[in-house]
């Protein structure tokens, strides 16, 4: 019972997103799809009636002269044109509405992943993150295009067929309605039930295949050196075989569902043929009406058969809804807190603990950093410096205590650049910035002159991870992004790590020159970076063990004990 309620809640989250993202367009698309189906059935039935009536009228000259061919032929042309136009607008409307909803869904997902720890947990398995953004989001398109729209259109077809047949004989109309609903929806429900475990196995195998392929491509050198390349290829082949088995089972199930629909259709047509023949024998209907009834029954089950593919993919859509619903709910309730305190950062007994680790990454700590202060976190690697920065940035949630922080921007230790133009990499910090403002930021970061020498300037394409820029250029680009985002609180994680002395000195000078009026929190183990600060916080094993202020002997001693430059390795 609890699982059923959970599934309903997950589907309700997705349904609300569909309605909010384009409810009217979705409804219009479903109505146009129904109109297309009804026009097609009416066209087939009217054509059959017209051909039969024309043939009978031609048996005698008097009947031929009295028969009106213009009204039926005009109706047939009108139905043909109406079906064509409604089909076109139905495809445009339904796909436009679906794509708008999916775009909104991806935005909501990104907002959900902006919650503390959400993206960090997913990044432990990047293939899963990619799967959520691609296959899982696309799977939700099936809910509308291949389930809801065909179901509504099929209901319209059943009502039309039963209404026409009911006008001939109410028993025939009622029997046709019950038969169509029982067979049409019943086969789809049975197929969906049997396809669900197969779809789940297929989705898991596909996700695993992507993950193993990414591992093979990215780590092939290490695999060769370790002698594990063959084993990894064997694992990949085994996963591919499981995926092929799931695909084959789903294809077989879809084929059997198609046979079931065909058999149900033939039985329905045979029953209508017998019923129409009996009514004609009783003199209650003529041959043209019998032809109309027969052709309508022939076309009535076709819209139900369109549910076949949606039913096969229903399990995949359900799995996608189950995976994405928590993040969508998180995005819906996420509201950035407004901090109006007098400190840039205030930790109230805040600590961080990760599951599976005996010791916390950051023991509960109380810390206050005033606005405009410059503070450096120093200590050995693993002391908790980056964890404290992530806590201040909101990238991770406190396991205990509370964190109050001003809006901040974080210059991470690793420069994150994307396979895009240099302009769009900059605009990650300020999406509305024009080229003039981008050039100002590049000039302030000391990169403007070099970018002007590039053939495409701001439009210069970068490879994956910023391929095409040197380490110093990439760091200056990150500095330009820092300057573009006008935040009052800067978090700097080893800002000159990996840079030569000249470049590092220039980057630090530019940071200091633009830091007036801002609060700085720097994590470092280098003297040149810690020299920016007026207060040193010494960290060890997740604790702040000392606090030193500029002007004191201990401050100078701690500063002098730090390395002057990064450690280099020589052969």
Protein Blocks (a to p, Z undefined) as FASTA:
>chain_A
ZZmmmmmmmmmmmmmmmmmnommmmmmmmmmmmmmmmmmmmmmmmmmmmmmmmmmmmmpm
klmmmpcfklmmmmmmmmmmmmmmmmmmmmmmmmmmmmmmmmmmmmmmmmmmmpghklmm
mmmmmmlmmmmmmmmmmmmmmmmmmmmmmmmmmmmmmmmmmmmmmmmomklmmmmmmmmm
mmmmmmmmmmmmmmmmmmmmmmmmmmmmmmmmmmmmmmmmmmmmnopmmmmmmmmmmmmm
mmmmmmmmmmmmmmmmmmmmmmmmmmmmmmmmmmmmmmmmnopacfklmmmmmmmmmmmm
mmmmmmmmmmmmmmmmmmmmmmmmmmmmmmmmpccdddfbfbfbdcehiacddehiabdf
bdcddddddehiacddeddehilmmmmmmmmnopaccfehjddddddddddfbdcddddd
fklmmmmmmmmbcfklmmmmmmmnopmmmmmmpmnlmmlccdehhiaiafklmmmmmmmm
mmmmccfbdcdehklgoiafklmmmmmmmmmmmmgoiacddddfbfklmmmpmbdcddee
hiafbdcdehiaklmmmmmmpcfbdcdddZZ
